[in-house]
Amino acid sequence: MNKVLNIGFIVAIILIQSCKNKETSSDTLLPQPIVSIVYPVLGSIQEKEQINGQVVYLNKATITAPITGYVTDVNIKLGDWIKKGSLLFNIQTKESKALQNSNILPSNQFGIIPVYASASGFINTLSITDAGIFITEGNVMATIVKNTDLAIQVNAPFGYRKLLNSAKSIEIELPDQEIKLATFYKAMPIVDAVSQTQQILFKLTKYSPLPENLNVIVKISIKHKNDIMILPKEAILTNETQDKFWIMKVIADSLALKIPVVKGLENDGEVEIIKPALKLTDIIIQKGAYGLSDSTKVKIK
């Protein structure tokens, strides 16, 4: 009986040891997370404020009817580019029309009033599209826009006035991510009664044709620092409430340590690291650190 018990005990020990060996073997076979790394760099960084803006045309000429009468000729279409002095419309006076209807033929140009373009530009609005329409004196017939005289308009809080006025270089980001440079032009001498914002205009440093009402982003540098330690923004990890930040630093070629950090200035792609004091030789995980726990073994890509 004792012999049977001893054999059973030995078998149990062998089975337990086998299970432990399997667990150890499975642990060693777990794949290590593959990460890409980056090194801190010493450089400069700008922190920018972003404000929504819109393209506006500053020079518009309204063409109105000089007399009351009948439009006999329409020589333009919506969107046409015209030169100053171009013939846009002909208007026949009521008297001339009455004589014509009574079979009393006036001279060729009697009672026909030409309407010329008062500026060069393109036709932005066109109220009269066909001949034969009766129009009264002073009615708007068309609008000419000089698209070379464009500006970027923002509605900014009044407190931004001095900042925007003193900014030497302003970036204008278009919807396709193209960047254009602009400078402060003028601030309108009125503030919106409800929002307490002020209209501020910027002019492009190099003219570029842009459609009116195009939404853009105005970026203004508010802070600048030189000779600081910088990391890519994607190397910085945070919690759900975004009140704690850390990086994953690799030591001994494969061990990733969680290092809390204090951020400084940041822009779209870079972050200043104030604490701890990093070295240029420190290996920091740039991609693949999300979800890693402290002291995780990793494989560098």
C-alpha contacts under 8 A as a table, 3 or more apart, distances in Angstrom:
res1	aa1	res2	aa2	distance
1	M	4	V	5.21
1	M	5	L	6.43
2	N	5	L	5.04
2	N	6	N	6.17
3	K	6	N	5.15
3	K	7	I	6.30
4	V	7	I	5.16
4	V	8	G	6.25
5	L	8	G	5.09
5	L	9	F	6.13
6	N	9	F	5.06
6	N	10	I	6.20
7	I	10	I	5.14
7	I	11	V	6.25
8	G	11	V	5.08
8	G	12	A	6.21
9	F	12	A	5.13
9	F	13	I	6.33
10	I	13	I	5.20
10	I	14	I	6.30
11	V	14	I	5.09
11	V	15	L	6.23
12	A	15	L	5.10
12	A	16	I	6.20
13	I	16	I	5.18
13	I	17	Q	6.12
14	I	17	Q	5.18
14	I	18	S	6.08
15	L	18	S	5.03
15	L	19	C	6.27
16	I	19	C	5.16
16	I	20	K	6.32
17	Q	20	K	5.09
17	Q	21	N	6.19
18	S	21	N	5.05
18	S	22	K	6.21
19	C	22	K	5.03
19	C	23	E	6.21
20	K	23	E	5.07
20	K	24	T	6.11
21	N	24	T	5.08
21	N	25	S	5.96
22	K	25	S	4.93
22	K	26	S	6.01
23	E	26	S	5.09
23	E	27	D	6.10
24	T	27	D	5.09
24	T	28	T	6.30
25	S	28	T	5.26
25	S	29	L	6.28
26	S	29	L	5.02
26	S	30	L	6.44
27	D	30	L	5.43
32	Q	297	K	6.31
32	Q	298	V	5.06
32	Q	299	K	5.80
33	P	288	G	7.35
33	P	297	K	7.48
33	P	298	V	4.97
33	P	299	K	5.88
34	I	288	G	6.65
34	I	298	V	6.02
34	I	299	K	4.71
34	I	300	I	5.75
34	I	301	K	5.91
35	V	285	I	6.46
35	V	286	Q	7.42
35	V	287	K	5.66
35	V	288	G	4.69
35	V	289	A	6.90
35	V	298	V	6.84
35	V	299	K	6.17
35	V	300	I	5.08
35	V	301	K	5.54
36	S	285	I	5.86
36	S	286	Q	5.65
36	S	287	K	5.19
36	S	288	G	6.73
36	S	300	I	5.79
36	S	301	K	5.22
37	I	283	I	6.39
37	I	284	I	5.41
37	I	285	I	4.31
37	I	286	Q	4.91
37	I	287	K	6.90
37	I	300	I	7.06
37	I	301	K	7.80
38	V	231	L	7.98
38	V	283	I	6.20
38	V	284	I	5.32
38	V	285	I	6.20
38	V	286	Q	5.73
39	Y	231	L	7.54
39	Y	280	L	6.16
39	Y	281	T	6.36
39	Y	282	D	5.96
39	Y	283	I	5.50
39	Y	284	I	6.01
40	P	229	M	6.34
40	P	230	I	5.71
40	P	231	L	5.38
40	P	278	L	7.19
40	P	279	K	6.93
40	P	280	L	5.20
40	P	281	T	7.41
40	P	282	D	6.88
40	P	283	I	7.96
40	P	284	I	7.64
41	V	229	M	5.71
41	V	230	I	5.34
41	V	231	L	6.79
41	V	280	L	6.15
42	L	227	D	5.59
42	L	228	I	5.33
42	L	229	M	4.75
42	L	230	I	6.14
42	L	280	L	7.69
43	G	226	N	5.95
43	G	227	D	4.91
43	G	228	I	5.52
43	G	229	M	6.61
43	G	230	I	6.74
44	S	224	H	7.35
44	S	225	K	5.47
44	S	226	N	4.13
44	S	227	D	5.79
44	S	228	I	6.23
45	I	224	H	5.88
45	I	225	K	5.60
45	I	226	N	6.71
45	I	228	I	7.99
45	I	265	L	7.09
45	I	266	E	7.12
45	I	267	N	7.50
45	I	270	E	7.57
45	I	271	V	7.99
45	I	272	E	7.55
46	Q	221	S	6.26
46	Q	222	I	7.48
46	Q	223	K	5.72
46	Q	224	H	4.51
46	Q	225	K	6.66
46	Q	265	L	7.13
46	Q	266	E	7.06
46	Q	267	N	6.56
47	E	221	S	5.81
47	E	222	I	5.91
47	E	223	K	5.17
47	E	224	H	6.41
47	E	265	L	5.85
47	E	266	E	5.60
47	E	267	N	5.33
48	K	219	K	5.95
48	K	220	I	5.16
48	K	221	S	4.28
48	K	222	I	5.52
48	K	223	K	7.12
48	K	267	N	6.58
49	E	219	K	5.60
49	E	220	I	5.18
49	E	221	S	6.38
49	E	222	I	6.55
50	Q	217	I	6.43
50	Q	218	V	5.58
50	Q	219	K	4.65
50	Q	220	I	6.55
51	I	154	V	7.12
51	I	156	A	7.39
51	I	217	I	5.81
51	I	218	V	5.11
51	I	219	K	6.60
52	N	154	V	6.40
52	N	155	N	7.92
52	N	215	N	7.23
52	N	216	V	6.09
52	N	217	I	4.76
52	N	218	V	6.06
53	G	152	I	6.31
53	G	153	Q	5.42
53	G	154	V	4.48
53	G	155	N	7.36
53	G	215	N	5.89
53	G	216	V	5.08
53	G	217	I	5.63
53	G	218	V	6.16
54	Q	152	I	5.54
54	Q	153	Q	5.26
54	Q	154	V	6.58
54	Q	212	E	7.76
54	Q	213	N	5.49
54	Q	214	L	5.46
54	Q	215	N	4.62
54	Q	216	V	5.67
55	V	150	L	6.93
55	V	151	A	5.87
55	V	152	I	4.72
55	V	153	Q	6.27
55	V	210	L	7.28
55	V	211	P	7.01
55	V	212	E	5.10
55	V	213	N	5.00
55	V	214	L	5.23
55	V	215	N	6.74
55	V	216	V	7.50
56	V	150	L	5.72
56	V	151	A	5.44
56	V	152	I	6.13
56	V	153	Q	6.57
56	V	212	E	5.23
56	V	213	N	6.04
57	Y	60	K	7.19
57	Y	145	V	7.08
57	Y	146	K	7.14
57	Y	147	N	6.18
57	Y	149	D	6.05
57	Y	150	L	4.42
57	Y	151	A	6.28
57	Y	212	E	6.51
58	L	146	K	7.87
58	L	149	D	5.90
58	L	150	L	5.84
58	L	151	A	6.95
59	N	145	V	6.17
59	N	146	K	5.56
59	N	147	N	7.74
59	N	149	D	6.14
59	N	150	L	7.86
60	K	143	T	6.80
60	K	144	I	5.64
60	K	145	V	4.56
60	K	146	K	6.28
61	A	118	S	7.01
61	A	119	A	6.73
61	A	143	T	5.68
61	A	144	I	5.01
61	A	145	V	6.44
62	T	140	V	6.87
62	T	141	M	7.78
62	T	142	A	6.16
62	T	143	T	4.54
62	T	144	I	6.36
63	I	117	A	7.45
63	I	118	S	7.71
63	I	140	V	5.92
63	I	141	M	5.56
63	I	142	A	5.14
63	I	143	T	5.85
63	I	144	I	7.58
64	T	137	E	7.50
64	T	138	G	5.22
64	T	139	N	5.28
64	T	140	V	4.33
64	T	141	M	5.29
64	T	142	A	7.19
65	A	68	T	7.14
65	A	115	V	7.70
65	A	135	I	7.26
65	A	136	T	6.85
65	A	137	E	5.04
65	A	138	G	5.02
65	A	139	N	5.47
65	A	140	V	6.53
65	A	141	M	6.52
66	P	115	V	7.75
66	P	137	E	5.44
66	P	138	G	6.24
67	I	91	I	7.74
67	I	93	T	7.33
67	I	136	T	6.51
67	I	137	E	4.36
67	I	138	G	7.31
68	T	93	T	6.49
68	T	94	K	7.23
68	T	134	F	7.66
68	T	135	I	5.68
68	T	136	T	4.12
68	T	137	E	4.54
69	G	91	I	6.00
69	G	92	Q	5.40
69	G	93	T	4.52
69	G	94	K	5.21
69	G	134	F	5.66
69	G	135	I	5.60
69	G	136	T	6.43
69	G	137	E	7.90
70	Y	91	I	5.39
70	Y	92	Q	5.10
70	Y	93	T	6.52
70	Y	94	K	7.14
70	Y	97	K	7.98
70	Y	131	A	7.83
70	Y	132	G	5.81
70	Y	133	I	5.61
70	Y	134	F	4.43
70	Y	135	I	6.15
71	V	74	V	7.46
71	V	89	F	7.05
71	V	90	N	5.86
71	V	91	I	4.40
71	V	92	Q	6.29
71	V	130	D	7.91
71	V	131	A	5.17
71	V	132	G	5.26
71	V	133	I	5.42
71	V	134	F	6.35
71	V	135	I	7.19
72	T	89	F	7.47
72	T	90	N	5.46
72	T	91	I	5.64
72	T	92	Q	6.49
72	T	131	A	4.87
72	T	132	G	5.67
72	T	133	I	7.90
73	D	89	F	5.31
73	D	90	N	4.99
73	D	91	I	7.29
73	D	130	D	7.67
73	D	131	A	5.37
74	V	88	L	6.26
74	V	89	F	4.87
74	V	90	N	7.01
74	V	128	I	7.55
74	V	129	T	6.60
74	V	130	D	6.31
74	V	131	A	6.11
75	N	87	L	6.97
75	N	88	L	5.14
75	N	89	F	6.07
76	I	80	D	6.57
76	I	88	L	6.02
77	K	80	D	5.65
77	K	123	I	7.28
77	K	126	L	7.39
77	K	129	T	7.32
78	L	123	I	5.40
78	L	124	N	6.47
78	L	125	T	6.44
78	L	126	L	5.94
79	G	122	F	5.73
79	G	123	I	4.88
79	G	124	N	6.05
80	D	122	F	5.31
80	D	123	I	5.45
81	W	120	S	7.65
81	W	121	G	5.58
81	W	122	F	4.09
81	W	123	I	6.51
82	I	86	S	6.58
82	I	117	A	7.65
82	I	120	S	5.72
82	I	121	G	5.68
82	I	122	F	5.91
82	I	123	I	7.58
83	K	86	S	5.66
83	K	117	A	7.04
83	K	119	A	6.67
83	K	120	S	4.29
83	K	121	G	6.59
84	K	116	Y	7.67
84	K	117	A	5.09
84	K	118	S	5.46
84	K	119	A	4.36
84	K	120	S	4.48
84	K	121	G	7.94
85	G	116	Y	5.26
85	G	117	A	4.88
85	G	118	S	6.22
85	G	119	A	7.29
86	S	116	Y	5.41
86	S	117	A	5.29
87	L	114	P	6.89
87	L	115	V	6.07
87	L	116	Y	4.56
87	L	117	A	6.52
88	L	114	P	7.67
88	L	115	V	5.67
88	L	116	Y	5.41
88	L	117	A	6.42
89	F	114	P	5.96
89	F	115	V	5.05
89	F	116	Y	7.17
90	N	112	I	6.40
90	N	113	I	5.62
90	N	114	P	4.50
90	N	115	V	6.02
91	I	112	I	5.60
91	I	113	I	5.05
91	I	114	P	6.34
91	I	115	V	7.64
92	Q	96	S	6.44
92	Q	97	K	6.62
92	Q	111	G	5.50
92	Q	112	I	4.49
92	Q	113	I	6.18
93	T	96	S	5.26
93	T	97	K	6.26
93	T	111	G	5.22
93	T	112	I	6.52
93	T	113	I	7.56
94	K	97	K	5.02
94	K	98	A	6.09
95	E	98	A	5.01
95	E	99	L	6.27
95	E	111	G	7.27
96	S	99	L	5.18
96	S	100	Q	6.19
96	S	106	P	7.19
96	S	110	F	6.89
96	S	111	G	5.05
96	S	112	I	7.76
97	K	100	Q	5.05
97	K	101	N	6.22
98	A	101	N	5.12
98	A	102	S	6.28
99	L	102	S	5.08
99	L	103	N	6.49
99	L	104	I	5.20
99	L	105	L	6.55
99	L	106	P	7.02
100	Q	103	N	5.34
100	Q	104	I	5.68
100	Q	105	L	5.55
100	Q	106	P	7.07
101	N	104	I	7.47
106	P	109	Q	7.92
106	P	110	F	5.97
107	S	110	F	5.18
109	Q	112	I	5.37
117	A	120	S	7.21
119	A	144	I	7.08
119	A	146	K	7.79
120	S	144	I	7.37
120	S	145	V	7.79
120	S	146	K	6.47
121	G	144	I	5.70
121	G	145	V	5.14
121	G	146	K	4.42
121	G	147	N	6.63
122	F	144	I	5.48
122	F	145	V	5.45
122	F	146	K	6.69
122	F	147	N	7.55
123	I	126	L	6.91
123	I	142	A	6.94
123	I	143	T	5.85
123	I	144	I	4.76
123	I	145	V	6.43
124	N	142	A	7.46
124	N	143	T	5.51
124	N	144	I	5.74
124	N	145	V	6.03
125	T	142	A	5.33
125	T	143	T	5.09
125	T	144	I	7.45
126	L	129	T	6.63
126	L	141	M	6.14
126	L	142	A	4.37
126	L	143	T	6.65
127	S	140	V	6.87
127	S	141	M	4.95
127	S	142	A	5.72
128	I	131	A	7.88
128	I	133	I	7.64
128	I	141	M	5.58
128	I	142	A	7.28
130	D	133	I	6.84
135	I	139	N	6.86
136	T	139	N	5.94
140	V	143	T	7.93
146	K	149	D	5.85
146	K	150	L	7.97
147	N	150	L	5.88
147	N	209	P	7.00
147	N	210	L	7.96
148	T	207	Y	7.19
148	T	208	S	7.94
148	T	209	P	6.90
150	L	203	K	7.19
151	A	201	L	6.12
151	A	202	F	5.54
151	A	203	K	4.98
151	A	204	L	7.05
152	I	201	L	5.49
152	I	202	F	5.00
152	I	203	K	6.39
152	I	204	L	7.89
153	Q	199	Q	6.58
153	Q	200	I	5.70
153	Q	201	L	4.64
153	Q	202	F	6.56
154	V	198	Q	7.94
154	V	199	Q	5.71
154	V	200	I	5.41
154	V	201	L	6.59
155	N	197	T	5.56
155	N	198	Q	5.32
155	N	199	Q	4.66
155	N	200	I	6.42
156	A	160	Y	6.42
156	A	161	R	7.67
156	A	197	T	5.07
156	A	198	Q	5.43
156	A	199	Q	6.56
156	A	200	I	7.08
157	P	160	Y	5.64
157	P	161	R	7.53
157	P	196	Q	6.38
157	P	197	T	4.41
157	P	198	Q	6.22
158	F	161	R	5.58
158	F	191	V	7.65
158	F	196	Q	6.77
158	F	197	T	5.61
158	F	198	Q	5.82
159	G	162	K	7.14
160	Y	163	L	5.22
160	Y	164	L	6.03
161	R	164	L	5.32
161	R	165	N	6.04
161	R	187	A	7.80
162	K	165	N	5.02
162	K	166	S	6.07
163	L	166	S	5.37
163	L	167	A	6.16
163	L	222	I	7.64
164	L	167	A	5.30
164	L	184	F	6.70
164	L	220	I	7.38
165	N	184	F	5.76
166	S	184	F	7.92
167	A	170	I	6.68
167	A	183	T	7.52
167	A	184	F	7.29
167	A	220	I	6.97
167	A	221	S	7.30
168	K	183	T	6.63
168	K	184	F	7.96
169	S	181	L	6.64
169	S	182	A	6.32
169	S	183	T	5.92
169	S	220	I	7.58
170	I	181	L	5.64
170	I	182	A	5.11
170	I	183	T	5.94
170	I	184	F	7.97
170	I	218	V	7.03
170	I	219	K	5.99
170	I	220	I	5.34
170	I	221	S	7.45
171	E	179	I	6.31
171	E	180	K	5.80
171	E	181	L	4.82
171	E	182	A	6.25
171	E	218	V	5.91
171	E	219	K	5.01
171	E	220	I	6.66
172	I	179	I	5.54
172	I	180	K	5.02
172	I	181	L	5.97
172	I	182	A	6.84
172	I	216	V	6.61
172	I	217	I	5.75
172	I	218	V	4.79
172	I	219	K	6.28
173	E	176	D	7.94
173	E	177	Q	5.65
173	E	178	E	5.72
173	E	179	I	4.64
173	E	180	K	6.51
173	E	216	V	5.72
173	E	217	I	5.06
173	E	218	V	6.46
173	E	219	K	7.57
174	L	177	Q	5.21
174	L	178	E	5.29
174	L	179	I	6.40
174	L	180	K	7.88
174	L	215	N	7.42
174	L	216	V	5.03
174	L	217	I	6.75
175	P	178	E	7.38
175	P	215	N	7.22
175	P	216	V	6.34
180	K	204	L	7.14
181	L	204	L	5.88
181	L	205	T	5.85
181	L	206	K	7.52
182	A	202	F	6.11
182	A	203	K	5.34
182	A	204	L	4.08
182	A	205	T	4.99
182	A	206	K	7.91
183	T	202	F	5.46
183	T	203	K	5.56
183	T	204	L	6.47
183	T	205	T	6.53
184	F	201	L	6.54
184	F	202	F	4.61
184	F	203	K	6.54
185	Y	200	I	7.72
185	Y	201	L	5.39
185	Y	202	F	4.75
185	Y	203	K	5.84
186	K	200	I	6.02
186	K	201	L	5.36
186	K	202	F	7.06
187	A	198	Q	7.22
187	A	199	Q	6.00
187	A	200	I	4.33
187	A	201	L	6.15
188	M	191	V	7.94
188	M	198	Q	6.70
188	M	199	Q	5.43
188	M	200	I	6.17
189	P	198	Q	7.90
190	I	198	Q	6.42
190	I	199	Q	7.67
191	V	196	Q	5.59
191	V	197	T	5.48
191	V	198	Q	4.72
191	V	199	Q	7.44
192	D	195	S	5.66
192	D	196	Q	4.88
192	D	197	T	5.42
192	D	198	Q	6.46
193	A	196	Q	5.58
204	L	207	Y	5.81
204	L	208	S	7.68
210	L	214	L	7.48
211	P	214	L	5.88
221	S	224	H	7.45
223	K	265	L	7.83
225	K	228	I	6.97
228	I	272	E	6.67
228	I	273	I	7.76
229	M	272	E	5.81
229	M	273	I	5.71
229	M	274	I	7.46
229	M	278	L	7.24
230	I	270	E	6.55
230	I	271	V	5.59
230	I	272	E	4.67
230	I	273	I	5.96
231	L	235	A	6.76
231	L	236	I	7.92
231	L	270	E	5.84
231	L	271	V	5.51
231	L	272	E	6.63
231	L	273	I	7.13
232	P	235	A	5.58
232	P	236	I	7.48
232	P	269	G	5.92
232	P	270	E	4.57
232	P	271	V	6.18
232	P	286	Q	7.41
233	K	236	I	5.62
233	K	268	D	7.70
233	K	269	G	5.24
233	K	270	E	4.84
233	K	271	V	5.59
234	E	237	L	7.53
234	E	269	G	7.75
234	E	286	Q	6.16
234	E	287	K	7.11
235	A	247	I	6.42
235	A	248	M	7.98
235	A	284	I	7.32
235	A	285	I	6.22
235	A	286	Q	4.32
235	A	287	K	6.74
235	A	289	A	7.91
236	I	245	F	6.66
236	I	246	W	6.00
236	I	247	I	5.41
237	L	245	F	5.58
237	L	246	W	5.31
237	L	247	I	6.00
237	L	290	Y	7.20
238	T	241	T	7.97
238	T	242	Q	5.46
238	T	243	D	7.30
238	T	244	K	5.65
238	T	245	F	4.50
238	T	246	W	6.40
239	N	242	Q	5.08
239	N	243	D	6.86
239	N	244	K	6.00
239	N	245	F	7.04
241	T	244	K	7.79
242	Q	245	F	7.22
244	K	260	P	7.70
245	F	260	P	5.90
245	F	261	V	5.73
245	F	262	V	7.03
245	F	263	K	7.90
246	W	258	K	6.55
246	W	259	I	5.32
246	W	260	P	4.06
246	W	261	V	5.04
247	I	258	K	5.95
247	I	259	I	5.26
247	I	260	P	6.43
247	I	261	V	6.93
247	I	284	I	7.04
247	I	285	I	7.38
248	M	256	A	5.71
248	M	257	L	5.34
248	M	258	K	4.78
248	M	259	I	6.04
248	M	284	I	5.89
248	M	285	I	5.62
248	M	289	A	6.66
249	K	256	A	5.38
249	K	257	L	5.15
249	K	258	K	6.52
249	K	259	I	6.75
249	K	282	D	7.18
249	K	283	I	5.76
249	K	284	I	4.61
249	K	285	I	6.33
250	V	253	D	6.41
250	V	254	S	6.08
250	V	255	L	5.34
250	V	256	A	4.38
250	V	257	L	6.23
250	V	282	D	7.73
250	V	283	I	5.38
250	V	284	I	6.10
250	V	285	I	7.11
251	I	254	S	6.21
251	I	255	L	5.27
251	I	256	A	6.47
251	I	257	L	7.49
251	I	283	I	7.36
252	A	255	L	6.05
254	S	297	K	5.31
254	S	298	V	5.09
254	S	299	K	6.08
254	S	300	I	7.27
255	L	295	S	5.79
255	L	296	T	5.74
255	L	297	K	4.56
255	L	298	V	6.24
256	A	294	D	6.62
256	A	295	S	5.15
256	A	296	T	5.20
256	A	297	K	6.02
256	A	298	V	6.63
257	L	294	D	5.14
257	L	295	S	4.90
257	L	296	T	7.11
258	K	293	S	7.41
258	K	294	D	5.04
258	K	295	S	7.21
260	P	276	P	7.84
261	V	273	I	6.79
261	V	274	I	7.37
261	V	275	K	5.39
261	V	276	P	6.09
262	V	273	I	6.08
262	V	274	I	5.44
262	V	275	K	4.99
262	V	276	P	7.30
263	K	266	E	7.94
263	K	271	V	6.74
263	K	272	E	5.72
263	K	273	I	4.92
263	K	274	I	5.68
263	K	275	K	7.35
264	G	271	V	6.79
264	G	272	E	4.82
264	G	273	I	5.97
264	G	274	I	5.91
265	L	271	V	6.06
265	L	272	E	5.29
266	E	269	G	7.55
266	E	270	E	5.58
266	E	271	V	4.31
266	E	272	E	6.10
267	N	270	E	5.55
267	N	271	V	6.71
273	I	276	P	7.31
273	I	277	A	7.86
273	I	278	L	7.97
274	I	277	A	6.97
275	K	278	L	7.72
278	L	282	D	6.73
279	K	282	D	5.34
285	I	288	G	7.07
285	I	289	A	6.18
286	Q	289	A	7.11
287	K	290	Y	7.78
289	A	292	L	5.51
292	L	296	T	6.67
293	S	296	T	5.96
